[in-house]
């Protein structure tokens, strides 16, 4: 039976942030935990896993992790490949760990669109900008498509969208504030959002 797997992408090196941002505390809990809790609250998923690198794999408390060891320098495509290979028949609800203010409501909207288009990729759009790491990745042969792109050195998300049917879900149509999709790349982004930040979690 097809399941929906919540996937928190947390395999980057956080170079612009200055430390591993997944573990940086916002309002009392690490950034990745905000995303995990939101995914569960959405009611869309059957389980949640963390896609990360070997260095961080043991740092996520009691969370299940999948390590993108074979393609750790291939960006999100590497992480997506490993997860899609582990769950080849399932629907992957993907949210990057640096988007802690995405809402459960939006994830439910994506889930409903994914159910209507079970072979398509479902990605977030806001003010003519795509947010590919807030989306749903599904359909037969997804891991093969990702591996093909990686082997050819095509590591952009746009390359993936050119290979698979992709539905862009526009936040404006649902009267959703596009600010919930803002990702935190630098610590200055935290101050701009008005979060109460704290010490590093680890």
Number of C-alpha atoms within 10 A of each C-alpha: 4 10 14 20 23 23 31 29 25 26 28 20 15 16 11 12 15 11 14 19 25 28 20 23 21 20 12 13 16 23 24 26 19 21 26 20 13 19 27 15 15 16 13 20 20 11 13 21 18 26 28 26 23 14 11 17 19 13 12 18 7 7 13 13 22 21 21 24 15 12 19 18 15 17 16 23 23 25 30 25 23 23 23 23 16 12 17 19 17 18 25 27 25 25 28 25 27 25 21 24 17 22 17 18 15 20 25 17 15 23 23 13 19 23 11 10 16 15 18 20 24 26 23 22 20 19 9 10 11 17 19 21 23 24 27 28 26 25 19 14 14 22 22 14 15 25 20 13 19 19 11 9 10 16 18 14 16 11 12 20 16 9 12 16 13 17 19 19 20 18 18 13 8 10 8 15 10 16 11 15 24 15 18 21 16 16 15 10 14 15 11 9 13 8 12 11 17 13 12 15 15 11
